[in-house]
Amino acid sequence: MSDEIIDITRYLKREPASDLPRGTMALWGAQGERSRLALPLWRIIYLAQAERALIAWSEEGRRDDVTPFVILDIGSDPARQALDPGFIPRFDPDEGPTLIDFEAEGLVVYLGSRAGRTWTLVVDGGSGREEALARPAREDILFLAGECAGLLFLRDLANEVDSDPEDPDNDP
């Protein structure tokens, strides 16, 4: 990782009428190696014109219980952890990367499956886009989702699901 500081304030809070101070950003569950997910999530939020991006998992075949893994929220501090399981469609474990754009409600990207868990990227909140993402934005989001999947599965971050993301001493 680079030691340079990235100024993201120009990407945050596109609407001046807000109770939150300009530049609000809350990161949840990003201790240790999980912090590597913050930059791709931030880029995805900007491309999707949203306020929150999170990576979540659920047991394969179950949609009623979705657990957040890492959350980046530029619309609320502390980060919103609530997630409607009905928002996430059922994905086949053998399915390839899939982006489902719900326009104003947000989008969901299937990241993959491992050890009986299905992993998804959920992006929501923000300006409430009235139309589907343009092709270049969709492609960039899929690329960044691939980065997230690579971190989850190639760096074995997906194996950290049982660790407490809020415990600073818990860095497997």
Salt bridges, closest charged atoms under 4 A:
GLU33 OE1 - ARG36 NE 2.81
GLU33 OE1 - ARG155 NH1 3.63
GLU51 OE2 - LYS13 NZ 3.29
GLU51 OE1 - ARG80 NH2 3.68
GLU59 OE2 - ARG117 NE 3.65
ASP64 OD1 - ARG62 NE 3.09
ASP73 OD2 - ARG80 NE 2.68
ASP101 OD1 - ARG129 NH2 2.87
ASP124 OD2 - ARG52 NH2 2.72
GLU139 OE2 - ARG135 NE 2.78
ASP156 OD1 - ARG114 NH1 3.05
GLU160 OE1 - ARG34 NE 3.25
ASP162 OD1 - ARG117 NH2 3.72
